[in-house]
Amino acid sequence: MIDLYKKISIIYGGSGAECARKIDERIKAMHENEFYALRSSIVAKQILGGANIFKLVQQAISSSAICIIILTFDDIDNTRVRQNVLVEIGMALMAVKNLDDCIFLCEKRALPDDFPSDLKSWINPNYFDKNDLDGIAEKVCKEIVANLKCKPYKNILSRKGYIYDYRNVLNDIPPAIFEEKADIQLEHILECWLDHIDSFDFISEKIMYLFERIKFFPDFNTNKKFFDFLDALRAAVKPCEADYEKYDPRFINTVCSLAVAIIDYTALKLRKDVIRCMRHPQADKKFADECGDKFSAMAESMRKFIDKTESRPDIYDYNWLIKILAYEYLALAEMKVLNFRDKYDGGVSATLDHVVYCYEKVIELADDYAGTSDELWRGYAEYDLTRAYEAYYKITGDAAYLCKIKEFSLKSIITRKAWCRSNKFRGVFANALSFEYFLVKKHELEIRYEIKEYDHCTKEDIFGDLAELDGELKEYCDATELGRLYDMKSSIDEFRKLLAE
């Protein structure tokens, strides 16, 4: 997954300036050439002219992932460490989380006799020769990479070993935000995510950070701030001249177009007027046609991405997450086009064939690559395949599709139940993930009620299973904030009334 940049602070005294500069240049070159998520700065440059030097040094150190402290010897008698640096060492040890976050360098082969004894027992410096600063810079950078376990992101868009775990998407949000009320919490999370995207130097990082979080966007309030957030994302994934110097223009333009299409899909899908029209397209045929045309245009853009990646993998060899999103959102967009039809008919069979193909590709890619995602993508695709086969059945009446409906409906229930068991989120996000499980389980009961041939059972059987689901939901809600699950509770109550008629 994409990490935020780690700050590296370099502290030196007097004659350590050249060593500090070499290390700083080396870290910057690693970032610029290999896209290491590192941001280095020399503390001395930051505090020159500062009114409160100690406060500025402390701020620089406390915000750093690693401090590099260069111990040089006083110009007067060349026997003792500069006293200002000793003060800064003390400040660093107070500010950093543990001693491993400090890397000490010393130009002599032994610490001087007057070096504080308490520090001597802790510090094991790397000794260096001023005639081999390149060597010490390389050694220090290797130690930084090892300590922080950071990886280069240069090939992240096509990396075969790319690792994604959806449970970590909120790890870079300050804990205090989760103590706020739901509406404010969600707004602040969006602000953090946007700040983080803006902090990245390379468009590949921006895109992957966005794609890692895109499935969570429907969990946010669809107010003006959310749609402003989506507008800001569109601007963030627009490539500039500097991007074309680092990437093949064909490669980067294609993935940026996909990102924009997915953002556009999300924005249109979550509009309240679009949601109302999708439920009753015949009520406003003109608007329904407009919506269908917009989703169709998005699907065409995503289809072009798929066609390029399938026909020219030598150029468009994207990592598995990008491919999964392309197939999934193409199928979602095509299903939306069908939703705005007055009725299903034989003319939509070809579209449904392609929808099923796309969801099967999602499952295939998830099985091959997405082992750390706890079957997140499989759980979405299984439910979407259930809906696709329902559409097939409505068109053809072919009982063979009932087996497919049952197969993928039950699979999606099992997969999504596992999400609840491994749910480490809190509040809004915990409920949103659990909502997906209750959704598919209730939908399976609705299928049994609407399609009598699906599962020969009585209304009393469905009543019993619905009561069991209601109890399961109540047990869950008693242990957490109800949040979005109010809607699910109301939906179950409405279904019970329908059964009673």
N, C-alpha and C positions, 0 to 999 in steps of 0.2 A: 504494500500500500504506500501511497504518497505521504511522507512525513513533512511537517513544517521544517523550515531551515533551522539548523542548530547554530547558535552563536558561539564563536570562538574568540575569546579576548586574550590579547597578548600584552603582557606587562614587562617592562624592562627598565633598567636604569643606565645612565651614562653611555658606556661603550657597548651596550647591547642593542643599539639601534639597528645596526646592519643585520644582526641575527634575526631580530624581530621582522625586519623588512623582508628577508628571504623566506621566512615561514609564512608571512602574510601573502606574499606573491605566490607561493606554492599552493596554499589553500585556495586562493582565488582562481588559479589555473585549473585546479581539480574541479572546481565548481563550473567554470566556463567551458572547459573541454569535455568533461565527463558527467556534468550535471550532478555532482555530489551536493547534497542538501546542506551545505555549510556556508556560513556567512562570517567572515573574519574581520577583526578590527584591532588596531593597535591603540591601547588605552591612552597612551601618552598624547596621541593626536586628538583624542576626544576631550582631554581636560585642559589643553593649552588655552589660556585666557579665561578659564572658568573661575567663577567667584568662590565656589566651594569645592575645592579639589577632592577632599576626602569623600564628600557625598557623591560626586560624579564617578569616582573610582568604584565606590561601593555599588552604585546603580549598574555600572558596566559589568561588574563581576557577578552580581546577583542574577542578572538576566542571561548569563552565559551557561552553555552546556559544559564547556571546558575552559579553564584558564591555563594559559601557558605563561609561566613565570621564569624570566631569564635573570639569573643571578650573575652580575658582573662585579668587579672589585673596584673599590674607591680609588679615584685618581690621585689621591694625596700620597698614600703609602703603598697602595696596591696589595693590601693585606686583608682588608675587611669588606664585607658586603655593604653596599650602599644602604644607609639607614631608612630612607624613604621606601625602598623596596621591601624591607623587613616589615614596615607598617602595612604595606599593601598585601604582603603575604598573610598577615594576620587577618586583614579584612576579607581576603579571598577564602581563607579557611572558615571564617564565620558565615560567609554568604553561600558557598557551594554546599551541595547536599552531602558529599563525602570526599575523602581525600583523593580517590581515583579520578575525580573531576579536575584535579590540578596536575599539570605536567611541569616538572621543574627541570631547568637546564642550568648548568654551571660551567663556567669557562675554565675552572681549575679542576685538578684531579682529586681534590679533597676540600671539604668545607672548612672555613677558617676556625681557629680556636674560639673566637668570640661569638660564633654563631649560636643563637639560643639553643640550649640543650633540649628543651621540650620539642623544638622543631626538628632537631637532628635525628631524634628517634623515629620521626615520621617520614622525613623527606629522603627519598632515594633518587637523586637527580641523574639525568643523562649528562655526562660530561662531553664537552665539545671543543673542537679546535677551530679557532677563528679562520684558519686557512681552509676549512672544509665545511663551510656553512650550508652548501647545497646538500651535503650528506646528512647533516643534522636535521635540515628541513624535511628531507624525505623520510627520515626515521620518525620524526614527530608526527607527520601526517599519517603514516601507517598506524601509529599508536592511537591517533584520534579516530580513525576509521574502525579500528578494533574495539576501542572503548565504547563508541557510540553505536556500533553495529550498523553503520550506514552503508548504503549501496548507491552506486551511480544510477541516475535515471535517464541517461542519454538515449537508451533504446527501449524506454518503458512502453512506448506505443506498440512495439512489436516483440517485446520480451516473452520468450516461451515459458520461463519460470516465474512469471508474474503471480504474486500471491495477494489474495484479497479475502478479508474476513469482515463481513458486514457488521459484526458485533463491535468493531473498533471505530466506527465512523463518528462517534461522539467523544472519543478519547481526548481530542484537542480542544474541547469546550471547557472553560473554567467551571469547576464544580459548583460555585455559588449560583450560577445561572439556573441549575436544576432545582434550586430551592425557591425560585420565583413562581408566581402564578402562571398557569399554562399559556395564556395569550402572550404575556411578556416574555416568558421563557422561549417560546417559538420565535418571536421577533429577534431576540438577542442571539439565538443560534444562527439565524439567517445572517445577521450582521457579522458574526464571527466567521462564518463560512465565506462570506464575500471578502472580508479583510484577508483571510488566508489565501484565497485565490489571487487577490491583488498582490500579495507578498511574493508570489512565485515569479521568477525571471523568464521561464520558458513555457511556451504554450502547451507543450506536451504534459507538463506538470498540472497546468490549469485544467486541461481536458480530463486527465485521469482523476484528479480530485473531484471534479464535477461528476464524472461517471460513477465513482464509488458511492456517491450520495444520492443519485438521481431517483432511486426507487423509494426514497423516504420523502420526496417532495409532496406527494398527496396527503401526508400527515400534517401539513401546515395549514393554517387558516388561509382561505382563499380571499384575502382582502387586498387592498391596494399595495400594501407593503410587500406582500408575496409576489404580486405581478411586477412590481418595481424591481424586485430581486431577480426575477427571470429576465427582465430587460437588461439588467446589469451583466448577467451571465452571457447574453448574446454578444455584448460588446467585448467581454473578456476573452471569448474564444474566436475572435477575429484576428487572423494572422497579420503580422506586420513585416516590414522588409527584413528586420533582423532574424525573424523566424525562417524566412526563405534562404537565408545564408547558412542555416544549420540543418535544414530538412529539404528533401526532394519536394518541390512545390506541388507535384501531383499527389504525393502521399499526405501532406499536411492539409491541402485544400479539401481533399476527400473526407478526412476525419472531422475537419471543422464544419463542413456542410452537414455531416451526420449529427454533430452536436447541436447545431442550430435547429435541425429538423426535430430532434427529440425534445428540445426546449419548447419549440413551437407546439408540438403535440401536447406536451404537459400543460402549457398555458391554455390551449383551446379546450382540452378535455375537462379542466377543472373550473371553467367558467360556469356560473350558476345557470345562465340562460341556455347554454349548450346542454347541460345535464337535464334540464326540464324538457327541452326539445327532444332529446334522445329517448326519453321515456314515452313521449307522445308525439312522434314526428308528424303524424297526420293532422295535428292541431294547427301547425303553421308550416305548410308544405314549402313555401318559399324559403323560409329560414332553414328548414331541414335540408333543402337542396344546397344552400350556401355552405352549411356545415359539412355536408358530405363532400362537396367539391374541395373544401380546404383540407380535410383529412386525406382525400385522394391525392392532392398535390404533395402532402407530406410523405405519403406512402411511396409516391413516385421518386422522391428524393432519396428515401431510404433504399428503394429497390435498385437505384443506380449504384449506391454504395455496395450492396450485395453483389450485383453483377460484376463490378470491378474486382472485388476481393476474390470472387470465385473464378473469374477468367484470367486475372493477372496476379497470382499470389506472389510472384517474384517482386512485384512493386508494392502491392497493397497487402503486405503480410502483417496484419494487426494482431495484437494479443487477444486472448480468448474472451476477456471481458467486453472489449469493444465489439467483437463479433456477436457475442450473446445479445448485447443491447441492440445491435442492428437488426438481427433476426426477430427478437422479441417485439421491438417497437414497430417494425414493419407489419408484423402480424396484428398487433394491437390497432394500428392505423387502418388496416384493411377491414378489420372487424367493425371499427367505428363507421366506416363507409357503409357497410351492410346494415348497421343499426339505424341509419337514417333512410333506409328503404321502407316503403309502406308495408311490404311483405317480402318474405323469402320466396324465390322462384328458381326455376332451373338455370336462369342466367347467372346466378351467383356461385354455381358449383365450382367453376374454375378458380374463383377467388378463395373459396373455402379450401380447395386442394392446396393452394399456395400457403394459406394460413397454417394448415396442419403441417406442411413441409417445414415451415419456419419454426414452429414450436418443437417439432421433433429435432431440428438442428440445435435448438437451445438445450434440450435434454442431452443430446449427444455431446455437445461442448462442455456442459456442466459435469457429465460423468467423466470426461477425459481430463478436465483441468481444474474444476472448481471444488476440489475436495475440502478446502478450508472454509468454504462458504456455507457449510451445514445445510446443503441442498436447497439454498435459497431460491436459485433459479429454477430448479426442478419443481419446487412447490408452486411457483407461479405458472410455469408452463403446463403442469398437469391440470390445474384448474381451468386454464384457458383452452386446453384441448377438450375438456368436458363441455365447455360452452360451444366450441366449434362443432363437435359431434351432435350436440342438441340442434344446432342449426341445420346440419345435414338431415337429421331425422324429421324436422319440420318440413323440409323441402320434399323429401322422398317418401317418408313413412316407412322406410326400410327398417325392419326390426333388428337387422344386423348391427345398426348403429347403437342400439340400446346396450349391447355388450361393451362397446367402446365407452359409452357414457358412464356405465357402472365402473369399468376398469379405472378410468382416470379420475373419476369422482372419489372413489375409495382411496386411491393412491394419494391424491392431494390432501385428504383428511389425515392420513397417516403421516405424511411429510410435514404438514403444518402443525400437527400435534407436537412434533419434535421441536419446532421453533419455540413453542410455549415452555417446554421443559428446559431449554437452554437459554431462555430469555434473561439477559443480564441488564436490560434497560430498566428505566424507572418511568412512572407517570405516563405522559403522553405517548412516548415511543413504545413502552411496554404494552400498553393497551392497543396501540395500532398494530403491533405484530400479532397479538393474541386475537384481535378482531378478524384477521385473515383466516385463522383457524375456525372460529365460530361461523364465519361467512360461508365457508365451503361445506360445513356440516349442516347448516340450515338449508343451503341450496340443494343438498342431496335429498333432504326431506321434501322440498318443494317439487323436485323432479318426480319423486315417487307419487306425489299427490296428483300432479298434472298429467303424467304419462302412465296410465294404468298398467300398460304392458311392461313397463320398466321393471317393476318388482311387485308381484301379486301379493298385496297386503291390504288389510282393512284400514278404514279410517281410525279405528281404535288403536291399531298398531302405530300409526303415525302420531296419534295423540300421545301415546306412551313414550315414543322416542323424542318427541318435542318436549315433553315434561322433563325427560332426562337431560336434554340439551339445556333447558332453562335452569335446571338445578346446577349443572356444570358451570353455566355462566354466573349464576348467583354466588357459587362458591368462589369463583375467580374474583368477582367484583367485591366481595366482602373483604378480600385481602389486599385490595389496591384502590386507587382512585378510579371511579367509574369512567370518567372522561368520555371518549368517543363511543364507548360501549353502551351508552344510553340509547343510541340509535339501534343497536342490535337488540337490546331488550324490548324496545318498542316494536321492532320488526317481528320478533317472535310472538308478541302479544297479538299483533294484527293477523298473523298466520293462524294462530289458535282460534280467533274469531271467525276466520274464513272457513276453517274446518267445522266449526260448530253450526254453520248455516245449513 
